[in-house]
Amino acid sequence: MPLRAAAQPSRSSIRLYRQLHYGTLADFYVLDTRQYRSLTEPCGYGTGPICPAVLDPARTMLGDQQENWLFNGLGKSRARWNVLAQQVPITRLDVGGPSEPEYKLDKWDAYPFARARLLRFLAEARVKNPVVITGDLHDAWVAHLKPDFDDPASPVVASGS
């Protein structure tokens, strides 16, 4: 696999997350939402309802070190735009229905406390113009990102997928 010199494996991990600056216009935070996250299968794998194990506040999508790195960078950013580039949708994606909600259990939906922590940070730190771009799904869409998707009055703190 082609890797930058700084990302060469060290023991069992490869540091893939990094920050890129585009002058004062944009800071890009390239995240790794695969390597450091808590186990993805507490409710099974694929699509299904959220189980109690997912509601553990200690579950993480980014891992503590990467999350602290991200919050530190975003907190210091003076860029006009702050772009988070990452692998899986951060918005809530109920693929079931009103009577039987179902979620993709390898996305941010299986990490609701980690997602809320990130989105609350964007609001509280007043990060300028945060945008989240996502790979993984083979279509294009955009959503309002809120710290609490259950509360219609929750503020929109970023746009993205």
MIZA-635938 format. One record per residue (C-alpha): residue in one letter; y, z, x. Coordinates in nm, 4 decimals. Layout:
rec code A, c2 Y, c3 Z, c1 X .
...
***
This chain:
rec code M, c2 0.0000, c3 0.0000, c1 0.0000 .
rec code P, c2 0.3363, c3 -0.0917, c1 0.1510 .
rec code L, c2 0.5467, c3 0.2216, c1 0.2022 .
rec code R, c2 0.8804, c3 0.2999, c1 0.3622 .
rec code A, c2 0.8428, c3 0.4878, c1 0.6918 .
rec code A, c2 0.9835, c3 0.8023, c1 0.5275 .
rec code A, c2 0.7119, c3 0.7862, c1 0.2609 .
rec code Q, c2 0.4105, c3 0.7721, c1 0.4930 .
rec code P, c2 0.1446, c3 1.0218, c1 0.3797 .
rec code S, c2 0.1627, c3 1.3751, c1 0.5120 .
rec code R, c2 -0.1678, c3 1.5469, c1 0.4523 .
rec code S, c2 -0.2483, c3 1.4862, c1 0.0864 .
rec code S, c2 0.0902, c3 1.3828, c1 -0.0503 .
rec code I, c2 0.3279, c3 1.0910, c1 -0.0267 .
rec code R, c2 0.6957, c3 1.1587, c1 -0.0955 .
rec code L, c2 0.7996, c3 0.8738, c1 -0.3198 .
rec code Y, c2 1.1067, c3 1.0238, c1 -0.4865 .
rec code R, c2 1.4410, c3 0.9385, c1 -0.3303 .
rec code Q, c2 1.8113, c3 0.8906, c1 -0.3964 .
rec code L, c2 2.0074, c3 0.5696, c1 -0.3440 .
rec code H, c2 2.3868, c3 0.5364, c1 -0.3539 .
rec code Y, c2 2.5767, c3 0.2298, c1 -0.4648 .
rec code G, c2 2.9186, c3 0.3348, c1 -0.3462 .
rec code T, c2 3.1017, c3 0.5459, c1 -0.6029 .
rec code L, c2 2.9721, c3 0.3291, c1 -0.8863 .
rec code A, c2 2.6163, c3 0.4623, c1 -0.9180 .
rec code D, c2 2.3675, c3 0.7093, c1 -0.7816 .
rec code F, c2 2.0040, c3 0.6197, c1 -0.8403 .
rec code Y, c2 1.7386, c3 0.8905, c1 -0.8494 .
rec code V, c2 1.3959, c3 0.7328, c1 -0.8140 .
rec code L, c2 1.1521, c3 0.9906, c1 -0.9507 .
rec code D, c2 0.7791, c3 1.0443, c1 -0.9086 .
rec code T, c2 0.6356, c3 1.1513, c1 -1.2453 .
rec code R, c2 0.2740, c3 1.1047, c1 -1.1417 .
rec code Q, c2 0.2003, c3 1.3013, c1 -0.8270 .
rec code Y, c2 0.3509, c3 1.6466, c1 -0.8909 .
rec code R, c2 0.3048, c3 1.6995, c1 -1.2634 .
rec code S, c2 0.0803, c3 1.9540, c1 -1.4292 .
rec code L, c2 -0.2567, c3 1.8257, c1 -1.5465 .
rec code T, c2 -0.2179, c3 1.5615, c1 -1.8161 .
rec code E, c2 -0.5312, c3 1.6416, c1 -2.0161 .
rec code P, c2 -0.4855, c3 1.9837, c1 -2.1828 .
rec code C, c2 -0.5046, c3 1.8162, c1 -2.5266 .
rec code G, c2 -0.7262, c3 1.5285, c1 -2.4197 .
rec code Y, c2 -0.6162, c3 1.1975, c1 -2.2787 .
rec code G, c2 -0.4540, c3 0.9062, c1 -2.4582 .
rec code T, c2 -0.2937, c3 0.9587, c1 -2.7983 .
rec code G, c2 -0.3196, c3 1.2694, c1 -3.0126 .
rec code P, c2 -0.1481, c3 1.5763, c1 -3.1543 .
rec code I, c2 0.0305, c3 1.8277, c1 -2.9325 .
rec code C, c2 -0.1977, c3 2.1239, c1 -2.8652 .
rec code P, c2 -0.0894, c3 2.4802, c1 -2.7743 .
rec code A, c2 -0.1616, c3 2.4254, c1 -2.4020 .
rec code V, c2 0.1207, c3 2.1669, c1 -2.3846 .
rec code L, c2 0.3669, c3 2.4302, c1 -2.5043 .
rec code D, c2 0.3356, c3 2.6324, c1 -2.1823 .
rec code P, c2 0.6921, c3 2.6539, c1 -2.0411 .
rec code A, c2 0.5489, c3 2.6482, c1 -1.6868 .
rec code R, c2 0.4142, c3 2.2927, c1 -1.7276 .
rec code T, c2 0.6089, c3 2.0481, c1 -1.5142 .
rec code M, c2 0.6498, c3 1.6727, c1 -1.4965 .
rec code L, c2 0.8321, c3 1.6630, c1 -1.1624 .
rec code G, c2 0.7065, c3 1.9724, c1 -0.9817 .
rec code D, c2 0.9432, c3 2.2485, c1 -0.8742 .
rec code Q, c2 1.0559, c3 2.0907, c1 -0.5454 .
rec code Q, c2 1.1409, c3 1.7504, c1 -0.6929 .
rec code E, c2 1.3095, c3 1.9068, c1 -0.9982 .
rec code N, c2 1.5287, c3 2.1257, c1 -0.7755 .
rec code W, c2 1.6100, c3 1.8236, c1 -0.5552 .
rec code L, c2 1.7094, c3 1.6227, c1 -0.8658 .
rec code F, c2 1.9252, c3 1.8980, c1 -1.0166 .
rec code N, c2 2.0972, c3 1.9560, c1 -0.6814 .
rec code G, c2 2.1740, c3 1.5845, c1 -0.6399 .
rec code L, c2 2.2936, c3 1.5368, c1 -0.9964 .
rec code G, c2 2.5072, c3 1.8503, c1 -0.9743 .
rec code K, c2 2.6892, c3 1.7137, c1 -0.6690 .
rec code S, c2 2.7147, c3 1.3507, c1 -0.7792 .
rec code R, c2 3.0612, c3 1.1966, c1 -0.7977 .
rec code A, c2 2.9307, c3 0.8557, c1 -0.9037 .
rec code R, c2 3.0496, c3 0.6942, c1 -1.2246 .
rec code W, c2 2.6868, c3 0.6340, c1 -1.3355 .
rec code N, c2 2.3786, c3 0.8458, c1 -1.2646 .
rec code V, c2 2.0576, c3 0.6517, c1 -1.3114 .
rec code L, c2 1.7172, c3 0.8160, c1 -1.3281 .
rec code A, c2 1.4470, c3 0.5588, c1 -1.2579 .
rec code Q, c2 1.1036, c3 0.6866, c1 -1.3471 .
rec code Q, c2 0.7610, c3 0.5852, c1 -1.4693 .
rec code V, c2 0.7080, c3 0.7093, c1 -1.8260 .
rec code P, c2 0.9165, c3 0.7351, c1 -2.1449 .
rec code I, c2 1.1241, c3 1.0515, c1 -2.1658 .
rec code T, c2 1.2219, c3 1.0110, c1 -2.5309 .
rec code R, c2 1.0004, c3 1.1496, c1 -2.8049 .
rec code L, c2 0.7530, c3 0.8870, c1 -2.9208 .
rec code D, c2 0.5685, c3 0.9893, c1 -3.2365 .
rec code V, c2 0.3135, c3 0.7120, c1 -3.2796 .
rec code G, c2 0.1470, c3 0.8842, c1 -3.5761 .
rec code G, c2 0.3236, c3 0.9597, c1 -3.8984 .
rec code P, c2 0.5100, c3 1.2378, c1 -4.0819 .
rec code S, c2 0.1911, c3 1.4098, c1 -4.1981 .
rec code E, c2 -0.0010, c3 1.3680, c1 -3.8703 .
rec code P, c2 0.2276, c3 1.3281, c1 -3.5677 .
rec code E, c2 0.0613, c3 1.1883, c1 -3.2584 .
rec code Y, c2 0.1975, c3 1.1415, c1 -2.9095 .
rec code K, c2 0.1045, c3 0.9640, c1 -2.5890 .
rec code L, c2 -0.0242, c3 1.2582, c1 -2.3907 .
rec code D, c2 0.0540, c3 1.1252, c1 -2.0429 .
rec code K, c2 0.4276, c3 1.0825, c1 -2.1154 .
rec code W, c2 0.7138, c3 1.3378, c1 -2.1248 .
rec code D, c2 0.6012, c3 1.4317, c1 -2.4784 .
rec code A, c2 0.3228, c3 1.6364, c1 -2.3164 .
rec code Y, c2 0.5880, c3 1.8216, c1 -2.1103 .
rec code P, c2 0.8429, c3 1.9258, c1 -2.3754 .
rec code F, c2 0.9822, c3 2.2255, c1 -2.1838 .
rec code A, c2 1.0273, c3 2.0227, c1 -1.8644 .
rec code R, c2 1.2007, c3 1.7476, c1 -2.0632 .
rec code A, c2 1.4283, c3 1.9962, c1 -2.2395 .
rec code R, c2 1.5103, c3 2.1634, c1 -1.9061 .
rec code L, c2 1.6189, c3 1.8277, c1 -1.7582 .
rec code L, c2 1.8200, c3 1.7223, c1 -2.0630 .
rec code R, c2 1.9868, c3 2.0650, c1 -2.0921 .
rec code F, c2 2.0811, c3 2.0413, c1 -1.7250 .
rec code L, c2 2.2468, c3 1.7026, c1 -1.7851 .
rec code A, c2 2.4530, c3 1.8610, c1 -2.0642 .
rec code E, c2 2.5408, c3 2.1874, c1 -1.8914 .
rec code A, c2 2.6248, c3 2.0292, c1 -1.5546 .
rec code R, c2 2.8258, c3 1.7586, c1 -1.7341 .
rec code V, c2 2.6571, c3 1.4859, c1 -1.5317 .
rec code K, c2 2.8623, c3 1.1681, c1 -1.5646 .
rec code N, c2 2.7053, c3 0.8832, c1 -1.7619 .
rec code P, c2 2.3355, c3 0.9604, c1 -1.7196 .
rec code V, c2 2.0995, c3 0.6737, c1 -1.7951 .
rec code V, c2 1.7209, c3 0.6883, c1 -1.7784 .
rec code I, c2 1.5283, c3 0.3692, c1 -1.7047 .
rec code T, c2 1.1552, c3 0.3614, c1 -1.7494 .
rec code G, c2 0.8623, c3 0.1420, c1 -1.6601 .
rec code D, c2 0.5131, c3 0.1852, c1 -1.8067 .
rec code L, c2 0.5548, c3 0.0308, c1 -2.1516 .
rec code H, c2 0.5627, c3 -0.3453, c1 -2.1774 .
rec code D, c2 0.8605, c3 -0.3754, c1 -2.4092 .
rec code A, c2 1.2288, c3 -0.2903, c1 -2.4084 .
rec code W, c2 1.4150, c3 -0.0320, c1 -2.6161 .
rec code V, c2 1.6730, c3 0.2422, c1 -2.5832 .
rec code A, c2 1.7102, c3 0.5896, c1 -2.7319 .
rec code H, c2 1.9518, c3 0.8784, c1 -2.7567 .
rec code L, c2 1.8167, c3 1.1576, c1 -2.5378 .
rec code K, c2 1.8675, c3 1.5098, c1 -2.6710 .
rec code P, c2 1.7650, c3 1.8517, c1 -2.5390 .
rec code D, c2 1.6095, c3 1.9315, c1 -2.8792 .
rec code F, c2 1.4642, c3 1.6340, c1 -3.0644 .
rec code D, c2 1.3851, c3 1.8600, c1 -3.3652 .
rec code D, c2 1.7529, c3 1.9449, c1 -3.4186 .
rec code P, c2 1.9601, c3 1.6570, c1 -3.5619 .
rec code A, c2 2.2755, c3 1.8373, c1 -3.4392 .
rec code S, c2 2.1485, c3 1.8492, c1 -3.0799 .
rec code P, c2 2.3950, c3 1.6554, c1 -2.8625 .
rec code V, c2 2.3129, c3 1.3212, c1 -2.7080 .
rec code V, c2 2.3219, c3 1.3887, c1 -2.3333 .
rec code A, c2 2.1916, c3 1.0573, c1 -2.1987 .
rec code S, c2 2.0746, c3 0.7137, c1 -2.3005 .
rec code G, c2 1.7488, c3 0.5631, c1 -2.1991 .
rec code S, c2 1.3856, c3 0.5231, c1 -2.2709 .
***
